[in-house]
């Protein structure tokens, strides 16, 4: 028998209209327990209005070794960033 | 009338205080991080409710009495919590069994107390029932998980359910203050939901593949201030700071 409960990733929507964001991970034996644990560990100071949990093994992650081919080609293509516009001063938070 | 109202409120609040204290003992000692936080959350919910009740009692008493006086400065015989809540944590099954037996009762009590003609009590109940619904959900889920889990978990939760069963009946014993305040429309008649209580308990236990105890011998005394041998230890820890450093504030 495995001694540790499986690992789960927790996503919390902090306000209606916002997206769920990754909050962290925790251990739980099943999905009901994962939701309850997430409620207790991550939302007890009223951080959220909705919780998603997903078992970590269901997440496919990119391999750090592939970072070269995956991400570096984008770095020398500054024209892909909208940084050449002059923004009027009245526009904030851009 | 005022003294009876105070006594009635204490009968509810002391349960929350002592159960909260018992759960607080688990802080840093839970079976794992997640359950540790969950149990101390419940403890804090209960202590928050206790404060509401004690602040109300302090207001009713006058004489500059504070919530701290009521929480810390009474003698053992003046606490009127039921025996169930002072029972020790022993193992995790005992923590869950005690919690479950109390949560089912607490939930039904809060549901009824919302209709109290005393506005403060009704408001505390309205606020508290959301917390208590979660407590009940938490403990019921654990009863099922342990009962329907491994052979060992089944045996341990059954042991705890059997041992704590004898303390359930005291929840439904009416005190003199109960009788008087029921007539006033302030108090809840606990007998109104006794049947619902045992039905709910049986339903969850059966779902958990556990045997519902049929022991007919019950323990009582807490409501008259006659406590088990555990109470002295609880109070020693609970009261130490206030008794050693009177009027100490955080």
Interface residues (C-beta under 8 A of the other chain):
Chain A: X5 X26 X27 X28 X29 X30 X32 X33 X36 X37 X39 X40 X41 X44
Chain B: X32 X33 X34 X35 X37 X38 X41 X134 X137 X138 X141 X145
